Amino acid sequence: MNAQPSASARFDIQGLAHAMRASNALDAMPLNLKDNQWATLAHHLQPAVLQQGQVLLEQGVKDRTVYFVESGSLTVHYEDARDRVRIAVVGAGSLLGEGAFFSHLPRSATVHAGSDCRLWCLTPLRFRELATRHPEIALELTVAMSAVLARRMYNRPKRVAVT
């Protein structure tokens, strides 16, 4: 992953909360937390920036980090055994990496920033910490990520976005 932790950009978790509430995409993340719960979640996430063209995820890499998209758009490229490339676009208010997060399998596609992006990263270790200290937030997060995964699996063009 080439996303860089943000030292200069000012991040506020409310930007991510707003992006999720405002998105009407099929794979928008339905995470409805109270303001204090968003603040708690922010302590377990790491903000990052990705410039247009940078790679976020690479097909075949074993990594379970999940990325929540606050702003920008990312393109998902999957190359199958017959060298056919399939593409999906993921925008603000959604996530990437849920497939590997839940399955413990290598990444199923490569993801590039289609524009400059602001992301929030959640590693499995930080998720376990969240689950131990704030199980109600971890449960809400798990249900929301699972909803996105299920919607993508039911929609053939969006299946490529399961990374």
C-alpha positions in Angstrom: 0.0 0.0 0.0 1.3 3.4 -0.9 -1.2 5.5 1.1 0.7 7.7 3.4 -0.2 8.6 7.0 -1.4 12.1 6.9 0.9 14.5 8.8 0.0 17.7 7.0 -3.6 17.2 6.0 -6.1 17.9 8.7 -8.5 15.0 9.2 -11.7 14.9 11.1 -13.7 11.7 11.5 -16.9 13.7 10.9 -15.8 14.0 7.3 -16.0 10.2 7.0 -19.3 10.1 8.9 -20.7 12.7 6.5 -19.4 10.8 3.4 -21.2 7.6 4.6 -24.4 9.4 5.3 -24.4 11.3 2.0 -23.5 8.4 -0.3 -26.4 6.8 -2.2 -24.1 4.3 -4.0 -25.1 0.6 -4.0 -22.1 -0.1 -1.9 -22.3 2.8 0.5 -21.4 1.8 4.0 -24.5 2.0 6.3 -22.6 2.9 9.5 -24.8 5.0 11.7 -23.0 5.9 14.9 -23.5 8.7 17.4 -20.9 11.5 17.4 -19.2 10.2 20.5 -19.0 6.7 18.9 -17.4 8.2 15.8 -14.8 9.8 18.0 -14.1 6.5 19.7 -13.8 4.8 16.4 -11.4 7.5 15.2 -8.9 6.5 17.9 -8.7 3.0 16.3 -8.3 4.3 12.7 -5.3 5.8 10.9 -5.9 8.6 8.4 -4.1 8.4 5.1 -3.9 10.2 1.8 -3.5 8.7 -1.6 -2.6 10.7 -4.7 -4.2 10.0 -8.1 -2.6 7.0 -9.7 -1.1 5.6 -6.5 -1.7 1.9 -5.7 -3.7 1.1 -2.5 -4.0 -2.7 -2.8 -2.3 -5.2 -5.0 -3.9 -8.4 -6.3 -2.4 -11.5 -4.6 -0.9 -9.6 -1.5 -1.9 -11.0 1.9 -3.0 -8.1 4.0 -6.2 -7.7 5.9 -6.3 -3.9 6.4 -9.7 -2.3 5.6 -9.9 1.2 4.1 -12.8 3.6 4.5 -13.1 6.2 1.8 -13.8 9.7 3.0 -13.2 11.5 -0.3 -12.1 10.7 -3.9 -12.6 7.6 -6.0 -10.6 4.5 -6.5 -10.6 2.0 -9.4 -10.6 -1.7 -8.8 -8.9 -3.9 -11.5 -9.2 -7.6 -11.5 -7.4 -9.8 -14.0 -8.8 -13.4 -14.3 -7.1 -16.5 -15.6 -7.9 -15.6 -19.2 -6.2 -12.2 -18.9 -9.6 -10.4 -18.9 -9.6 -7.3 -16.9 -12.7 -6.2 -15.0 -13.1 -2.8 -13.4 -15.3 -1.3 -10.7 -15.2 2.2 -9.2 -15.5 2.8 -5.4 -16.2 6.3 -4.1 -16.6 8.3 -0.9 -18.7 6.7 1.8 -17.7 3.1 1.0 -14.8 0.8 1.8 -12.1 -1.4 0.3 -10.5 -4.5 1.7 -13.5 -6.2 3.3 -13.0 -9.4 1.4 -9.5 -10.1 2.7 -10.5 -8.8 6.2 -13.2 -11.4 6.6 -11.7 -14.3 4.5 -8.0 -14.1 5.5 -7.2 -14.7 1.8 -4.9 -12.6 -0.4 -6.3 -9.5 -2.1 -8.5 -10.4 -5.1 -7.8 -7.2 -7.1 -5.5 -4.2 -7.5 -6.8 -0.8 -6.5 -5.5 2.5 -7.8 -6.6 6.0 -6.8 -8.7 7.5 -9.6 -8.3 10.9 -7.9 -6.7 12.2 -4.8 -8.2 10.4 -1.8 -8.6 10.7 1.9 -8.9 7.3 3.6 -9.1 5.8 7.1 -7.3 2.5 7.7 -8.3 -0.2 10.2 -5.9 -3.1 10.8 -7.0 -6.4 12.3 -5.0 -5.6 15.4 -6.8 -2.3 15.9 -10.1 -3.9 15.2 -9.5 -6.5 17.9 -8.6 -3.7 20.3 -11.9 -1.9 19.4 -13.9 -5.2 19.8 -12.4 -5.7 23.3 -12.9 -2.1 24.5 -16.0 -1.1 22.6 -17.8 -4.2 21.5 -21.0 -2.3 20.5 -19.1 -0.1 18.0 -17.2 -3.1 16.7 -20.5 -5.0 16.2 -22.0 -2.0 14.3 -18.9 -1.8 12.1 -18.9 -5.5 11.4 -22.5 -5.4 10.4 -22.0 -2.4 8.1 -18.9 -3.9 6.4 -20.9 -7.2 5.9 -23.7 -5.3 4.3 -21.4 -3.8 1.8 -19.8 -7.2 1.1 -23.3 -8.7 0.6 -24.5 -5.9 -1.7 -21.4 -6.2 -3.8 -21.7 -10.0 -4.1 -25.3 -9.7 -5.2 -24.4 -7.1 -7.9 -22.3 -8.7 -10.6 -20.4 -5.5 -11.7 -19.6 -4.6 -8.1 -18.2 -8.1 -7.3 -14.9 -6.9 -8.6 -14.8 -4.4 -5.7 -14.6 -7.2 -3.1 -11.0 -6.9 -2.3 
